[in-house]
Amino acid sequence: MKNRKTAICIIIISVIFVALIAFSGCTGKQAATSTAQAKKNITDMAGRNIEITSHPSKVATIGSVPMINSLIFGMGEGDKIVNALPSSFSPARWKYQTIFAPTMVGKPQLQNANRDPNIEELLKVSPDVVFTMDKGNIEVMEKAGLPVVFLSWREPEDVKKVMQLLGDIFDKPEKAKEYIQYFDDTLKRVQTAVAGIPAEEKPKVLYCSAKTLTQPHLIVEWWTDAAGGISVTNNGRTTESVEFSIEQMLKWDPDILILSEPKDVDIINKDERFSKVKAVVNKKVYVAPVGAHTWANRTIEQPLTILWAAKTFYPEQFKDLDIEKEMKDFYSRFFGYQLSGQEAREIISGTL
């Protein structure tokens, strides 16, 4: 009888134990499912209200991929990017994209040659959120059921709004605040240093593509002025790019010439018509640095652009500015990457 009671007790305890394990497992699954499915609403820069995953672990970038990637790097979230650079972007020139985010290597390309999204590939990777700066591509991705966030950068300081939005999306509002403070402090630091320079002593600067004879980006007017220079193309224009002739370039006769690509240097050196430009005569021809993106264009690295430009325009006044140190601090703070001295010099050279 005693043995029978003991056996019954063991059976009851076993049943309770199994039930507890089952309940625990069920509760764990429910919690995991709840976390995975947690959603939040955000308003993007087109004023659209979008529901996205609260903690996105997979993000896709469509359109201006290197530039959008640079913004995500700045949040320290480069490892979340699920796509490679499009084939139109040279791996050699854009090598720091995969240095800053090595997990991009081997990932699929998610857009076609015309920069339209490849819906089939996007659906395969099933991103938690897709970032784009091309409004025309939003509808087709939305119809496919993809959560699309539009980012806009038209005015010079729109990058701060972009970072605030990314801070909300990645649950990193403090990181966004840190970047905005750094941006403002760097801008103030340089502008204070150049504030007393008379207009007639400021260098005339031309940033351009020698191949196409264009000044390709409106933001150049902003950072040239912020660094204490006078952009010769700054005539109050609102267009993104401006074309000019060699004759016009000779009339401008810039003191400093900044080229968009290293191959432009050969064009300048081989074409006799450029030889009379003051910047060429005085050997003040430079190539814009290239890190996550070309510094002269729209990039998260804009504060570094201003520091580099100020030191380039006024080498004596900024002789104590250690640009390599500034770079190492920036990439460590915002990208989580420890830049070497050699890498810093390669980025500054613009020779990629």
C-alpha positions, 0 to 999 in steps of 0.5 A, spaced: 500 500 500 505 504 501 509 503 495 502 504 491 502 511 494 509 513 493 508 511 486 502 515 485 505 521 488 511 520 483 506 520 477 503 526 480 509 530 481 512 528 474 505 530 471 506 537 474 513 538 472 512 536 465 506 541 465 510 547 468 516 545 463 510 546 457 507 552 460 514 555 461 516 553 454 509 556 451 510 563 455 517 563 452 515 562 445 509 567 446 514 572 449 519 571 443 513 572 438 511 578 442 518 581 442 519 579 434 512 582 432 512 589 437 511 595 432 511 602 433 509 608 428 514 613 426 513 619 421 518 620 415 520 626 412 515 626 407 510 626 412 508 619 412 506 615 418 509 608 417 508 602 422 515 599 423 518 593 427 520 596 434 527 594 434 529 593 426 535 588 425 535 588 418 535 594 414 535 595 406 538 602 402 535 603 396 537 609 391 543 613 393 546 607 397 553 610 399 550 616 402 544 613 406 549 607 408 553 613 411 547 615 415 546 608 418 554 608 420 553 614 424 548 611 428 553 605 429 548 600 425 552 598 419 551 591 421 544 591 420 544 593 412 542 587 408 544 589 401 551 590 398 553 596 394 550 596 387 554 594 381 555 601 379 559 603 385 566 601 384 569 597 390 575 600 390 573 607 390 568 605 395 572 600 399 571 604 406 563 602 405 565 595 407 571 596 411 566 600 416 560 595 415 564 588 413 557 584 414 555 587 407 560 583 403 556 578 400 550 581 401 545 581 395 544 587 390 537 590 391 536 595 386 537 595 378 542 599 374 537 605 373 536 605 381 529 602 381 528 597 387 529 590 385 522 587 388 523 580 388 530 580 391 527 585 397 522 580 398 527 575 399 531 578 404 525 581 408 527 587 411 524 590 417 525 597 414 527 600 407 530 607 407 530 611 400 531 618 398 527 617 391 520 618 392 518 615 386 520 608 388 516 608 394 509 606 391 512 600 388 515 598 394 509 599 399 505 595 394 509 589 395 508 590 402 515 593 404 515 598 410 519 604 406 521 610 410 523 616 406 529 620 408 530 627 405 536 632 405 535 638 401 537 644 406 544 643 408 542 642 416 537 637 414 542 631 416 540 633 423 533 632 422 535 625 418 539 623 425 533 625 429 529 620 425 534 615 425 535 615 432 527 614 433 527 608 428 533 605 432 531 607 439 538 611 439 535 618 441 541 619 445 546 617 439 542 622 435 543 628 440 550 626 440 551 627 433 547 633 432 551 637 438 558 635 435 555 637 428 553 644 431 560 645 435 564 643 429 561 648 425 561 654 431 568 652 432 570 653 425 566 659 423 569 663 430 576 662 427 574 665 420 569 670 422 574 676 422 577 674 415 576 680 411 572 678 404 578 680 400 582 675 403 578 669 403 580 664 397 576 663 391 574 656 391 571 651 385 569 644 387 568 641 380 568 635 376 574 636 370 571 631 366 564 634 365 565 641 367 560 641 373 559 643 380 555 637 382 552 639 389 549 645 392 551 643 399 558 645 396 556 652 397 554 651 404 561 648 407 565 652 402 562 658 406 562 655 413 570 653 412 571 661 410 572 660 403 568 663 397 565 659 392 565 661 385 559 658 383 555 661 389 550 665 385 544 664 389 542 658 385 537 653 387 539 647 382 543 641 385 548 642 379 551 647 375 555 647 368 560 651 366 565 652 360 573 653 361 572 660 359 568 661 365 573 657 369 578 662 367 574 668 368 573 665 375 580 664 376 579 660 383 585 660 388 583 653 390 581 648 386 578 641 389 576 636 384 571 630 385 575 624 383 583 623 382 582 622 375 580 629 374 587 631 376 590 628 369 585 632 366 587 638 369 594 636 368 594 634 360 589 640 358 593 646 356 587 650 357 587 649 365 594 651 366 593 658 366 588 657 372 591 661 378 590 654 383 593 650 377 599 655 377 600 655 385 599 648 385 593 648 390 589 643 386 586 638 391 581 632 391 576 631 395 576 626 401 572 619 400 570 615 406 564 612 407 562 617 402 565 623 398 566 628 403 564 634 398 557 631 397 552 630 402 554 625 407 554 624 415 562 626 415 560 633 413 563 636 420 569 633 417 569 636 411 568 643 414 575 641 418 578 639 412 576 645 408 578 650 413 585 647 414 586 647 406 584 654 405 588 657 411 593 652 413 597 657 417 591 659 421 589 651 422 596 649 423 594 646 430 588 642 427 590 635 427 585 632 422 587 625 423 586 625 430 579 629 429 577 623 424 579 617 429 575 621 434 569 621 429 569 614 426 570 611 433 564 615 436 559 614 431 561 608 427 564 604 432 571 603 428 578 605 430 581 608 424 588 607 423 593 613 421 594 610 414 587 609 413 586 616 415 591 619 410 588 615 405 581 618 406 584 625 406 588 624 399 582 622 395 586 618 391 581 612 391 
